[in-house]
Amino acid sequence: MGTGATTGVGVRPHSLQVRRLTKAYGDQIAINDVSIDVERGRFLTLLGPSGSGKTTILLAIAGFVTPTRGQILLDDRDITGLPPEKRDFGMVFQGYALFPNMTVEENIWFPLRVRGVGRSEAAKSVKASLELVQMGHLAGRYPAQLSGGQQQRVALARALVFQPNLLLLDEPLSALDRQLRGDLQWELRSLHRRLGATFINVTHDQDEALSMSDEIVILREGKVEQIGAPADLYARPATRFVASFLGESNFLAGRLVATDAETFRIAVGDATIVQAGRPAAAGPDGDIVLALRPEKISIGRSRPGTVNAIRGTIVDSKFQGASHHVQVQTAPFGLVKVAMQAWGHAVDLAPGAETWLGWSPDAAVAVRSDG
């Protein structure tokens, strides 16, 4: 899908508000008092592990699940009681749900036929949708004759052909292999920008959420854990759960021992860490946990010039193409994970090698340990 193409598919962006949404199945609460605001034209992702409630929220937005409590508003209009067919939302499912006995063109035509759209107008819309996903040359093929990526494009075209109020995506890339998923992440992002429509996506894949979204809602056990832009969530996780689920982190648990205008100090065993900012996440007894990303730690043979520096012994390392992922045993912190660029670094990564680790005072972030 080229970024400069004109689509011919007119989709007006809408806003969506989820207000204190709760869904209970008997004693089991699937969604617990969830509130989310989706601005017009945004790409929002619901991210969380299995059982976090993300799919239930999406199905409630689509109208397939009736909330126990709460409201869903489209452009400030309450649609909580509307059936799915009255909401006019496009939806792409994990398995694409294409009709196997219909051609690509017939699959895309289907939602227009259901809505009673005239043949001439429908033909123009189908053609525009086929051009949008660059599938015009395969219009006569059946789903079984298409690759997974091509089927995904057809499902997208079918969901967009009737100019839906919102596009809902339920793990649309999960059935694809890693490389194709990466390619289609670019394409979906490009499609969203060209259309200017509002997309709501569900995934458990953190890389997909980070690369495609304007905003991410991280869910845990039916509740919202944190909402924010991808870069903000990654750099400033509020809880230990967010720091561990969205990327990888080392957790340094210690006790607050001193503060000044710009930094504070934490004692961890016999070591003292200097941390930038204010110790807002400290407990009543001064207990505090820092999340330190592996890629923010330097590793080398000699002591670094950073304020925070500790010695360690390499336990193991993994080569992952662009980077090395290293495990280092340290006296104060136990096992520390480090990620370093593979190119241009000459560090002895043999197990048992002595090494130094270092990081700046602003590299870590204090998180709530109850998260």
LOTITOR-710207 format. One record per residue (C-alpha): z, y, x; residue in one letter. Coordinates in steps of 0.1 Angstrom, whole numbers, plus 5000, padded with zeros to 4 digits. Layout:
zz; yy; xx; type
Z; Y; X; A
...
This chain:
zz; yy; xx; type
5000; 5000; 5000; M
4989; 5031; 5018; G
5011; 5062; 5016; T
4983; 5086; 5009; G
4968; 5068; 4978; A
4968; 5085; 4944; T
4982; 5061; 4918; T
4969; 5071; 4884; G
5002; 5057; 4870; V
5023; 5085; 4855; G
5060; 5077; 4856; V
5085; 5105; 4847; R
5118; 5103; 4866; P
5149; 5099; 4845; H
5186; 5101; 4853; S
5211; 5074; 4844; L
5249; 5075; 4840; Q
5272; 5045; 4838; V
5305; 5055; 4824; R
5336; 5033; 4829; R
5316; 5002; 4822; L
5337; 4970; 4817; T
5324; 4935; 4809; K
5348; 4906; 4802; A
5340; 4870; 4795; Y
5373; 4858; 4780; G
5399; 4863; 4807; D
5373; 4868; 4834; Q
5364; 4904; 4841; I
5329; 4906; 4856; A
5327; 4945; 4857; I
5359; 4965; 4859; N
5357; 5002; 4850; D
5325; 5010; 4869; V
5311; 5045; 4869; S
5278; 5054; 4886; I
5255; 5085; 4885; D
5218; 5079; 4893; V
5199; 5112; 4898; E
5163; 5116; 4887; R
5138; 5100; 4911; G
5164; 5083; 4933; R
5163; 5048; 4948; F
5198; 5034; 4942; L
5209; 5000; 4954; T
5238; 4979; 4940; L
5250; 4959; 4970; L
5277; 4933; 4972; G
5285; 4896; 4978; P
5280; 4869; 4951; S
5304; 4875; 4922; G
5308; 4912; 4929; S
5292; 4922; 4895; G
5260; 4938; 4907; K
5236; 4917; 4886; T
5259; 4920; 4855; T
5257; 4958; 4859; I
5219; 4957; 4862; L
5216; 4934; 4831; L
5239; 4958; 4812; A
5217; 4987; 4821; I
5186; 4967; 4810; A
5203; 4958; 4777; G
5206; 4921; 4782; F
5244; 4922; 4785; V
5266; 4940; 4760; T
5295; 4958; 4777; P
5330; 4952; 4765; T
5338; 4989; 4770; R
5320; 5019; 4784; G
5288; 5038; 4780; Q
5253; 5039; 4795; I
5234; 5071; 4792; L
5197; 5079; 4799; L
5193; 5116; 4806; D
5227; 5121; 4789; D
5216; 5102; 4758; R
5238; 5072; 4749; D
5217; 5041; 4750; I
5246; 5016; 4751; T
5237; 5000; 4718; G
5199; 5000; 4722; L
5182; 4966; 4725; P
5162; 4960; 4757; P
5128; 4966; 4741; E
5139; 5001; 4730; K
5150; 5012; 4764; R
5115; 5010; 4780; D
5127; 4999; 4814; F
5105; 4980; 4838; G
5121; 4950; 4855; M
5111; 4928; 4884; V
5130; 4896; 4886; F
5139; 4875; 4917; Q
5113; 4848; 4908; G
5088; 4874; 4895; Y
5085; 4856; 4861; A
5047; 4858; 4860; L
5029; 4838; 4833; F
5012; 4809; 4852; P
4985; 4805; 4826; N
4974; 4842; 4828; M
4954; 4859; 4855; T
4967; 4888; 4875; V
4949; 4912; 4852; E
4962; 4895; 4821; E
4998; 4895; 4834; N
4996; 4932; 4840; I
4979; 4937; 4806; W
5007; 4918; 4787; F
5033; 4946; 4783; P
5007; 4969; 4770; L
4995; 4944; 4744; R
5031; 4938; 4733; V
5034; 4976; 4728; R
5002; 4978; 4708; G
4984; 5001; 4733; V
4947; 5005; 4725; G
4922; 4985; 4746; R
4905; 5015; 4762; S
4938; 5031; 4773; E
4952; 4998; 4784; A
4922; 4990; 4805; A
4926; 5023; 4824; K
4963; 5017; 4829; S
4957; 4981; 4842; V
4931; 4993; 4866; K
4954; 5021; 4879; A
4982; 4996; 4884; S
4960; 4972; 4902; L
4949; 5000; 4925; E
4985; 5010; 4930; L
4994; 4977; 4945; V
4960; 4970; 4961; Q
4954; 4939; 4940; M
4921; 4948; 4923; G
4901; 4923; 4943; H
4924; 4895; 4931; L
4925; 4905; 4894; A
4909; 4872; 4883; G
4933; 4849; 4902; R
4962; 4830; 4888; Y
4998; 4833; 4902; P
4996; 4798; 4918; A
4967; 4811; 4938; Q
4987; 4840; 4953; L
5011; 4843; 4982; S
5047; 4853; 4976; G
5040; 4889; 4986; G
5010; 4891; 4963; Q
5030; 4878; 4934; Q
5056; 4904; 4941; Q
5030; 4931; 4939; R
5017; 4918; 4906; V
5052; 4918; 4892; A
5057; 4954; 4903; L
5024; 4964; 4887; A
5033; 4947; 4855; R
5067; 4965; 4855; A
5051; 4999; 4861; L
5019; 4997; 4839; V
5036; 5010; 4807; F
5052; 5040; 4825; Q
5088; 5028; 4821; P
5118; 5051; 4820; N
5134; 5033; 4850; L
5124; 5004; 4873; L
5151; 4978; 4877; L
5147; 4954; 4906; L
5168; 4921; 4907; D
5166; 4908; 4943; E
5128; 4912; 4943; P
5124; 4902; 4980; L
5149; 4874; 4983; S
5123; 4846; 4979; A
5102; 4859; 5008; L
5104; 4850; 5045; D
5120; 4875; 5068; R
5089; 4892; 5082; Q
5073; 4896; 5048; L
5105; 4910; 5034; R
5105; 4936; 5062; G
5069; 4946; 5054; D
5075; 4948; 5017; L
5106; 4970; 5022; Q
5083; 4996; 5037; W
5059; 4992; 5009; E
5085; 4995; 4981; L
5099; 5026; 4997; R
5065; 5041; 5000; S
5057; 5032; 4964; L
5089; 5048; 4952; H
5081; 5080; 4971; R
5046; 5082; 4957; R
5057; 5076; 4921; L
5088; 5097; 4922; G
5103; 5073; 4896; A
5140; 5062; 4894; T
5145; 5028; 4910; F
5177; 5007; 4907; I
5178; 4977; 4930; N
5202; 4948; 4933; V
5206; 4929; 4966; T
5231; 4911; 4987; H
5211; 4919; 5019; D
5226; 4948; 5038; Q
5195; 4954; 5059; D
5174; 4958; 5027; E
5199; 4982; 5012; A
5201; 5003; 5043; L
5164; 5006; 5049; S
5152; 5012; 5013; M
5179; 5032; 4995; S
5187; 5069; 4989; D
5221; 5058; 4978; E
5241; 5026; 4979; I
5269; 5014; 4956; V
5290; 4988; 4973; I
5307; 4965; 4948; L
5336; 4941; 4953; R
5351; 4918; 4926; E
5336; 4939; 4898; G
5348; 4973; 4911; K
5331; 5001; 4930; V
5344; 5000; 4966; E
5324; 5030; 4979; Q
5292; 5050; 4970; I
5272; 5071; 4994; G
5240; 5075; 5014; A
5232; 5046; 5038; P
5239; 5065; 5070; A
5272; 5079; 5056; D
5284; 5045; 5045; L
5276; 5030; 5078; Y
5291; 5057; 5099; A
5322; 5064; 5077; R
5332; 5033; 5058; P
5363; 5040; 5037; A
5378; 5004; 5037; T
5379; 4974; 5060; R
5358; 4955; 5034; F
5329; 4981; 5036; V
5330; 4982; 5074; A
5327; 4944; 5076; S
5302; 4939; 5047; F
5278; 4967; 5057; L
5271; 4958; 5093; G
5295; 4944; 5118; E
5328; 4959; 5131; S
5356; 4953; 5154; N
5390; 4960; 5138; F
5417; 4975; 5160; L
5451; 4974; 5143; A
5478; 4995; 5158; G
5506; 5021; 5153; R
5502; 5059; 5152; L
5522; 5073; 5182; V
5510; 5110; 5186; A
5488; 5136; 5170; T
5474; 5170; 5181; D
5449; 5194; 5167; A
5418; 5173; 5172; E
5428; 5138; 5181; T
5455; 5112; 5175; F
5468; 5082; 5196; R
5473; 5047; 5185; I
5493; 5020; 5204; A
5477; 4986; 5203; V
5499; 4962; 5223; G
5501; 4977; 5258; D
5470; 4999; 5253; A
5467; 5034; 5238; T
5436; 5045; 5220; I
5425; 5081; 5216; V
5408; 5087; 5183; Q
5391; 5119; 5170; A
5401; 5135; 5137; G
5432; 5132; 5115; R
5450; 5099; 5108; P
5444; 5101; 5070; A
5443; 5063; 5066; A
5477; 5056; 5083; A
5503; 5037; 5063; G
5538; 5049; 5057; P
5551; 5032; 5088; D
5523; 5046; 5110; G
5502; 5014; 5108; D
5465; 5021; 5111; I
5433; 5002; 5115; V
5402; 5014; 5133; L
5367; 5001; 5127; A
5345; 5002; 5158; L
5309; 4992; 5156; R
5297; 4969; 5184; P
5267; 4991; 5193; E
5291; 5021; 5200; K
5308; 5003; 5229; I
5295; 5005; 5264; S
5297; 4975; 5288; I
5294; 4975; 5325; G
5307; 4962; 5359; R
5327; 4993; 5367; S
5352; 5014; 5347; R
5333; 5038; 5324; P
5340; 5075; 5323; G
5350; 5074; 5286; T
5386; 5082; 5275; V
5390; 5047; 5260; N
5384; 5020; 5286; A
5396; 4984; 5288; I
5389; 4954; 5310; R
5377; 4921; 5297; G
5361; 4888; 5303; T
5328; 4877; 5288; I
5331; 4847; 5266; V
5295; 4843; 5254; D
5263; 4862; 5246; S
5233; 4859; 5224; K
5198; 4873; 5232; F
5182; 4887; 5200; Q
5150; 4902; 5213; G
5158; 4939; 5214; A
5195; 4934; 5220; S
5222; 4913; 5235; H
5252; 4905; 5214; H
5282; 4899; 5236; V
5317; 4885; 5230; Q
5344; 4899; 5253; V
5380; 4887; 5255; Q
5405; 4915; 5261; T
5442; 4915; 5265; A
5452; 4942; 5239; P
5425; 4936; 5212; F
5416; 4899; 5215; G
5379; 4892; 5211; L
5357; 4923; 5210; V
5320; 4922; 5199; K
5295; 4944; 5218; V
5258; 4950; 5211; A
5237; 4964; 5239; M
5200; 4971; 5243; Q
5183; 4943; 5262; A
5157; 4965; 5280; W
5168; 4985; 5310; G
5203; 4970; 5314; H
5215; 4949; 5343; A
5249; 4935; 5333; V
5262; 4901; 5343; D
5266; 4883; 5309; L
5276; 4849; 5323; A
5307; 4835; 5306; P
5337; 4842; 5327; G
5323; 4874; 5342; A
5347; 4903; 5344; E
5335; 4935; 5327; T
5346; 4969; 5314; W
5343; 4982; 5279; L
5344; 5019; 5269; G
5340; 5041; 5239; W
5344; 5078; 5229; S
5372; 5091; 5207; P
5347; 5097; 5178; D
5331; 5062; 5180; A
5356; 5045; 5157; A
5367; 5054; 5122; V
5401; 5048; 5105; A
5398; 5026; 5074; V
5421; 5015; 5047; R
5434; 4981; 5056; S
5438; 4970; 5020; D
5400; 4973; 5014; G
